[in-house]
Amino acid sequence: MVLLLIASVPAWPYSRTWGYGPSGTVGAGVIVMLWLVLTGQV
């Protein structure tokens, strides 16, 4: 999960125009996984 967070940072000039799409998607995935771990689903 940490690798996905690092990979979603806009490091290249063309990816800076993507906005919050990639990091927002990864952030939502992290929140869902955290929720599942805390509730004992995983």
PDB file of N, CA, C and O in Angstrom:
ATOM      1  N   MET A   1       0.824  -1.185   0.000  1.00  0.00           N
ATOM      2  CA  MET A   1       0.000   0.000   0.000  1.00  0.00           C
ATOM      3  C   MET A   1       0.875   1.257   0.000  1.00  0.00           C
ATOM      4  O   MET A   1       0.549   2.245  -0.658  1.00  0.00           O
ATOM      5  N   VAL A   2       1.971   1.215   0.731  1.00  0.00           N
ATOM      6  CA  VAL A   2       2.863   2.370   0.763  1.00  0.00           C
ATOM      7  C   VAL A   2       3.451   2.608  -0.619  1.00  0.00           C
ATOM      8  O   VAL A   2       3.598   3.753  -1.044  1.00  0.00           O
ATOM      9  N   LEU A   3       3.787   1.539  -1.317  1.00  0.00           N
ATOM     10  CA  LEU A   3       4.329   1.660  -2.667  1.00  0.00           C
ATOM     11  C   LEU A   3       3.314   2.307  -3.603  1.00  0.00           C
ATOM     12  O   LEU A   3       3.688   3.118  -4.450  1.00  0.00           O
ATOM     13  N   LEU A   4       2.046   1.963  -3.463  1.00  0.00           N
ATOM     14  CA  LEU A   4       1.007   2.589  -4.281  1.00  0.00           C
ATOM     15  C   LEU A   4       0.885   4.076  -3.977  1.00  0.00           C
ATOM     16  O   LEU A   4       0.689   4.881  -4.888  1.00  0.00           O
ATOM     17  N   LEU A   5       0.999   4.447  -2.713  1.00  0.00           N
ATOM     18  CA  LEU A   5       0.936   5.863  -2.359  1.00  0.00           C
ATOM     19  C   LEU A   5       2.101   6.636  -2.958  1.00  0.00           C
ATOM     20  O   LEU A   5       1.927   7.750  -3.452  1.00  0.00           O
ATOM     21  N   ILE A   6       3.288   6.044  -2.913  1.00  0.00           N
ATOM     22  CA  ILE A   6       4.463   6.705  -3.490  1.00  0.00           C
ATOM     23  C   ILE A   6       4.336   6.784  -5.007  1.00  0.00           C
ATOM     24  O   ILE A   6       4.717   7.787  -5.612  1.00  0.00           O
ATOM     25  N   ALA A   7       3.809   5.740  -5.617  1.00  0.00           N
ATOM     26  CA  ALA A   7       3.679   5.714  -7.076  1.00  0.00           C
ATOM     27  C   ALA A   7       2.643   6.706  -7.577  1.00  0.00           C
ATOM     28  O   ALA A   7       2.699   7.108  -8.739  1.00  0.00           O
ATOM     29  N   SER A   8       1.700   7.112  -6.738  1.00  0.00           N
ATOM     30  CA  SER A   8       0.647   8.021  -7.192  1.00  0.00           C
ATOM     31  C   SER A   8       1.067   9.485  -7.145  1.00  0.00           C
ATOM     32  O   SER A   8       0.330  10.349  -7.622  1.00  0.00           O
ATOM     33  N   VAL A   9       2.242   9.784  -6.578  1.00  0.00           N
ATOM     34  CA  VAL A   9       2.727  11.161  -6.532  1.00  0.00           C
ATOM     35  C   VAL A   9       3.132  11.579  -7.939  1.00  0.00           C
ATOM     36  O   VAL A   9       3.870  10.854  -8.606  1.00  0.00           O
ATOM     37  N   PRO A  10       2.658  12.747  -8.408  1.00  0.00           N
ATOM     38  CA  PRO A  10       3.001  13.178  -9.775  1.00  0.00           C
ATOM     39  C   PRO A  10       4.474  13.543  -9.898  1.00  0.00           C
ATOM     40  O   PRO A  10       4.881  14.636  -9.505  1.00  0.00           O
ATOM     41  N   ALA A  11       5.264  12.641 -10.438  1.00  0.00           N
ATOM     42  CA  ALA A  11       6.701  12.864 -10.561  1.00  0.00           C
ATOM     43  C   ALA A  11       7.097  13.370 -11.949  1.00  0.00           C
ATOM     44  O   ALA A  11       8.159  13.974 -12.103  1.00  0.00           O
ATOM     45  N   TRP A  12       6.268  13.135 -12.947  1.00  0.00           N
ATOM     46  CA  TRP A  12       6.598  13.521 -14.307  1.00  0.00           C
ATOM     47  C   TRP A  12       5.720  14.699 -14.718  1.00  0.00           C
ATOM     48  O   TRP A  12       4.583  14.804 -14.258  1.00  0.00           O
ATOM     49  N   PRO A  13       6.220  15.578 -15.568  1.00  0.00           N
ATOM     50  CA  PRO A  13       5.449  16.772 -15.947  1.00  0.00           C
ATOM     51  C   PRO A  13       4.082  16.455 -16.556  1.00  0.00           C
ATOM     52  O   PRO A  13       3.114  17.161 -16.271  1.00  0.00           O
ATOM     53  N   TYR A  14       3.977  15.424 -17.378  1.00  0.00           N
ATOM     54  CA  TYR A  14       2.695  15.132 -18.014  1.00  0.00           C
ATOM     55  C   TYR A  14       1.669  14.615 -17.012  1.00  0.00           C
ATOM     56  O   TYR A  14       0.468  14.786 -17.221  1.00  0.00           O
ATOM     57  N   SER A  15       2.120  13.988 -15.929  1.00  0.00           N
ATOM     58  CA  SER A  15       1.168  13.447 -14.960  1.00  0.00           C
ATOM     59  C   SER A  15       0.661  14.503 -13.989  1.00  0.00           C
ATOM     60  O   SER A  15      -0.288  14.246 -13.248  1.00  0.00           O
ATOM     61  N   ARG A  16       1.263  15.672 -13.976  1.00  0.00           N
ATOM     62  CA  ARG A  16       0.790  16.736 -13.082  1.00  0.00           C
ATOM     63  C   ARG A  16      -0.552  17.282 -13.532  1.00  0.00           C
ATOM     64  O   ARG A  16      -1.274  17.870 -12.727  1.00  0.00           O
ATOM     65  N   THR A  17      -0.898  17.106 -14.781  1.00  0.00           N
ATOM     66  CA  THR A  17      -2.186  17.607 -15.274  1.00  0.00           C
ATOM     67  C   THR A  17      -3.324  16.649 -14.969  1.00  0.00           C
ATOM     68  O   THR A  17      -4.480  16.971 -15.242  1.00  0.00           O
ATOM     69  N   TRP A  18      -3.032  15.491 -14.415  1.00  0.00           N
ATOM     70  CA  TRP A  18      -4.074  14.509 -14.113  1.00  0.00           C
ATOM     71  C   TRP A  18      -4.907  14.919 -12.915  1.00  0.00           C
ATOM     72  O   TRP A  18      -6.010  14.406 -12.728  1.00  0.00           O
ATOM     73  N   GLY A  19      -4.402  15.832 -12.099  1.00  0.00           N
ATOM     74  CA  GLY A  19      -5.142  16.264 -10.920  1.00  0.00           C
ATOM     75  C   GLY A  19      -5.078  15.241  -9.800  1.00  0.00           C
ATOM     76  O   GLY A  19      -4.063  14.573  -9.603  1.00  0.00           O
ATOM     77  N   TYR A  20      -6.195  15.130  -9.060  1.00  0.00           N
ATOM     78  CA  TYR A  20      -6.224  14.256  -7.888  1.00  0.00           C
ATOM     79  C   TYR A  20      -6.729  12.858  -8.207  1.00  0.00           C
ATOM     80  O   TYR A  20      -6.923  12.063  -7.287  1.00  0.00           O
ATOM     81  N   GLY A  21      -6.944  12.533  -9.448  1.00  0.00           N
ATOM     82  CA  GLY A  21      -7.485  11.227  -9.811  1.00  0.00           C
ATOM     83  C   GLY A  21      -6.693  10.040  -9.293  1.00  0.00           C
ATOM     84  O   GLY A  21      -7.244   9.233  -8.544  1.00  0.00           O
ATOM     85  N   PRO A  22      -5.422   9.896  -9.660  1.00  0.00           N
ATOM     86  CA  PRO A  22      -4.654   8.728  -9.196  1.00  0.00           C
ATOM     87  C   PRO A  22      -4.482   8.683  -7.680  1.00  0.00           C
ATOM     88  O   PRO A  22      -4.672   7.633  -7.066  1.00  0.00           O
ATOM     89  N   SER A  23      -4.125   9.812  -7.074  1.00  0.00           N
ATOM     90  CA  SER A  23      -3.906   9.799  -5.627  1.00  0.00           C
ATOM     91  C   SER A  23      -5.219   9.660  -4.872  1.00  0.00           C
ATOM     92  O   SER A  23      -5.250   9.074  -3.790  1.00  0.00           O
ATOM     93  N   GLY A  24      -6.306  10.193  -5.428  1.00  0.00           N
ATOM     94  CA  GLY A  24      -7.611  10.035  -4.784  1.00  0.00           C
ATOM     95  C   GLY A  24      -8.083   8.596  -4.813  1.00  0.00           C
ATOM     96  O   GLY A  24      -8.668   8.107  -3.847  1.00  0.00           O
ATOM     97  N   THR A  25      -7.828   7.920  -5.922  1.00  0.00           N
ATOM     98  CA  THR A  25      -8.206   6.511  -6.037  1.00  0.00           C
ATOM     99  C   THR A  25      -7.395   5.654  -5.071  1.00  0.00           C
ATOM    100  O   THR A  25      -7.944   4.781  -4.399  1.00  0.00           O
ATOM    101  N   VAL A  26      -6.101   5.900  -5.001  1.00  0.00           N
ATOM    102  CA  VAL A  26      -5.256   5.148  -4.075  1.00  0.00           C
ATOM    103  C   VAL A  26      -5.641   5.458  -2.634  1.00  0.00           C
ATOM    104  O   VAL A  26      -5.672   4.562  -1.791  1.00  0.00           O
ATOM    105  N   GLY A  27      -5.934   6.722  -2.348  1.00  0.00           N
ATOM    106  CA  GLY A  27      -6.356   7.101  -1.001  1.00  0.00           C
ATOM    107  C   GLY A  27      -7.644   6.416  -0.592  1.00  0.00           C
ATOM    108  O   GLY A  27      -7.777   5.966   0.546  1.00  0.00           O
ATOM    109  N   ALA A  28      -8.599   6.331  -1.518  1.00  0.00           N
ATOM    110  CA  ALA A  28      -9.853   5.633  -1.230  1.00  0.00           C
ATOM    111  C   ALA A  28      -9.592   4.150  -0.978  1.00  0.00           C
ATOM    112  O   ALA A  28     -10.205   3.555  -0.092  1.00  0.00           O
ATOM    113  N   GLY A  29      -8.695   3.558  -1.744  1.00  0.00           N
ATOM    114  CA  GLY A  29      -8.347   2.152  -1.528  1.00  0.00           C
ATOM    115  C   GLY A  29      -7.703   1.925  -0.172  1.00  0.00           C
ATOM    116  O   GLY A  29      -7.977   0.925   0.491  1.00  0.00           O
ATOM    117  N   VAL A  30      -6.844   2.855   0.243  1.00  0.00           N
ATOM    118  CA  VAL A  30      -6.204   2.748   1.557  1.00  0.00           C
ATOM    119  C   VAL A  30      -7.241   2.848   2.664  1.00  0.00           C
ATOM    120  O   VAL A  30      -7.178   2.105   3.643  1.00  0.00           O
ATOM    121  N   ILE A  31      -8.192   3.759   2.517  1.00  0.00           N
ATOM    122  CA  ILE A  31      -9.243   3.911   3.529  1.00  0.00           C
ATOM    123  C   ILE A  31     -10.091   2.651   3.616  1.00  0.00           C
ATOM    124  O   ILE A  31     -10.416   2.198   4.713  1.00  0.00           O
ATOM    125  N   VAL A  32     -10.450   2.083   2.472  1.00  0.00           N
ATOM    126  CA  VAL A  32     -11.254   0.855   2.466  1.00  0.00           C
ATOM    127  C   VAL A  32     -10.480  -0.292   3.105  1.00  0.00           C
ATOM    128  O   VAL A  32     -11.033  -1.030   3.920  1.00  0.00           O
ATOM    129  N   MET A  33      -9.209  -0.451   2.747  1.00  0.00           N
ATOM    130  CA  MET A  33      -8.404  -1.526   3.336  1.00  0.00           C
ATOM    131  C   MET A  33      -8.232  -1.332   4.838  1.00  0.00           C
ATOM    132  O   MET A  33      -8.299  -2.298   5.598  1.00  0.00           O
ATOM    133  N   LEU A  34      -8.013  -0.098   5.269  1.00  0.00           N
ATOM    134  CA  LEU A  34      -7.883   0.186   6.691  1.00  0.00           C
ATOM    135  C   LEU A  34      -9.171  -0.148   7.427  1.00  0.00           C
ATOM    136  O   LEU A  34      -9.132  -0.727   8.512  1.00  0.00           O
ATOM    137  N   TRP A  35     -10.306   0.209   6.850  1.00  0.00           N
ATOM    138  CA  TRP A  35     -11.604  -0.104   7.450  1.00  0.00           C
ATOM    139  C   TRP A  35     -11.804  -1.618   7.567  1.00  0.00           C
ATOM    140  O   TRP A  35     -12.260  -2.110   8.598  1.00  0.00           O
ATOM    141  N   LEU A  36     -11.463  -2.347   6.510  1.00  0.00           N
ATOM    142  CA  LEU A  36     -11.614  -3.799   6.538  1.00  0.00           C
ATOM    143  C   LEU A  36     -10.704  -4.446   7.576  1.00  0.00           C
ATOM    144  O   LEU A  36     -11.106  -5.393   8.252  1.00  0.00           O
ATOM    145  N   VAL A  37      -9.490  -3.943   7.703  1.00  0.00           N
ATOM    146  CA  VAL A  37      -8.563  -4.492   8.694  1.00  0.00           C
ATOM    147  C   VAL A  37      -9.059  -4.192  10.108  1.00  0.00           C
ATOM    148  O   VAL A  37      -9.013  -5.061  10.978  1.00  0.00           O
ATOM    149  N   LEU A  38      -9.528  -2.978  10.338  1.00  0.00           N
ATOM    150  CA  LEU A  38      -9.981  -2.602  11.676  1.00  0.00           C
ATOM    151  C   LEU A  38     -11.252  -3.331  12.087  1.00  0.00           C
ATOM    152  O   LEU A  38     -11.454  -3.595  13.273  1.00  0.00           O
ATOM    153  N   THR A  39     -12.106  -3.660  11.133  1.00  0.00           N
ATOM    154  CA  THR A  39     -13.339  -4.368  11.472  1.00  0.00           C
ATOM    155  C   THR A  39     -13.161  -5.882  11.447  1.00  0.00           C
ATOM    156  O   THR A  39     -14.101  -6.616  11.752  1.00  0.00           O
ATOM    157  N   GLY A  40     -11.974  -6.358  11.091  1.00  0.00           N
ATOM    158  CA  GLY A  40     -11.695  -7.787  11.115  1.00  0.00           C
ATOM    159  C   GLY A  40     -12.201  -8.542   9.902  1.00  0.00           C
ATOM    160  O   GLY A  40     -12.332  -9.764   9.958  1.00  0.00           O
ATOM    161  N   GLN A  41     -12.484  -7.864   8.823  1.00  0.00           N
ATOM    162  CA  GLN A  41     -12.971  -8.507   7.606  1.00  0.00           C
ATOM    163  C   GLN A  41     -11.839  -9.151   6.815  1.00  0.00           C
ATOM    164  O   GLN A  41     -12.075 -10.077   6.038  1.00  0.00           O
ATOM    165  N   VAL A  42     -10.621  -8.674   7.003  1.00  0.00           N
ATOM    166  CA  VAL A  42      -9.474  -9.197   6.252  1.00  0.00           C
ATOM    167  C   VAL A  42      -8.581  -9.972   7.180  1.00  0.00           C
ATOM    168  O   VAL A  42      -7.554 -10.499   6.752  1.00  0.00           O
TER     169      VAL A  42
END
